[in-house]
Amino acid sequence: MSRVAATKNEQAAVDKYLLPREVRVATVRRHPAVLLVPSAQAVGGLLAAAVLSATILRGHTVLEGIVWAAWAVLMARLIWNIVNWAVDYFVITSDRILLTSGVFTRSVAMMPLSKVTDMSFHRSFAGRMLGYGDFVVESAGKDAVLRRIDHIPYPEQLYLVVCGRIFKDAAAQEEVFEDQGASQVQDEADAHAQAQADYEAQAGYQTDDYESGTGESADYEANPDGRYEPDDTLSFGPPDTSDEDDDL
């Protein structure tokens, strides 16, 4: 099977679980090292069955049949694990982390990136030699479906991909909050300026003249009707210039 055909099969197997606006960022199978144990058991069983049949069990047809039947079970287990490995995918999307598994009974475990509070990966000595690692995911919920994901290939690269998506969403959310705060401050400033302009239009003079003449600040507060007007504790009126007239 060509790589192009395999890629199309991967897309068909994964894309049906994605939301309409969800973008698939990375799709990988578990590292083939997950098949090392069943492969070693099958090969070891084959060697053991061959040696026993040629030596101790020579001529014991029933016992030879039992030994080879045990090896057949190990071989069937290896084939089953290979089939499962071929259809299982670890998927990183723009919104979630997914792990699909199962041949006849299909299971899809997922965790939204917005719920991920911490993520790390662990690499054993064998993992460093063969190129795989285990992901450990911490979430805001108590019962996380995806807690530990083993035998992930390219762990450093995929770890950076997930962290990039998490921090990108956090930065975008922080930017939204900052924009909302700046917009609220601007709205309050606009309301204050509009209240001052309305009051000056009614009073017929600039409140800046009042402030410079009295040394007090003109404060505007929202009344019960939602309109802005000068604070009741201040007495607004034309600035007192009687002292200036006496000096003249």
Secondary structure, 3 states (H helix, E strand, C coil): CCHHHHHHHHHHHHHCCCCCCCCEEEEECCCHHHHHHHHHHHHHHHHHHHHHHHCCCCCCHHHHHHHHHHHHHHHHHHHHHHHHHHHCEEEEECCEEEEEECCCCCEEEEEEHHHEEEEEEECCHHHHHHCEEEEEEEECCCCCCCCEEEEEECHHHHHHHHHHHHHHHHHHHHHHHHHHHHHHHHHHHHHHHHHHHHHHHHHCCCHHHHHHHHCCCCCEEECCCCCEEECCCCCCCCCCCHHHHHHC
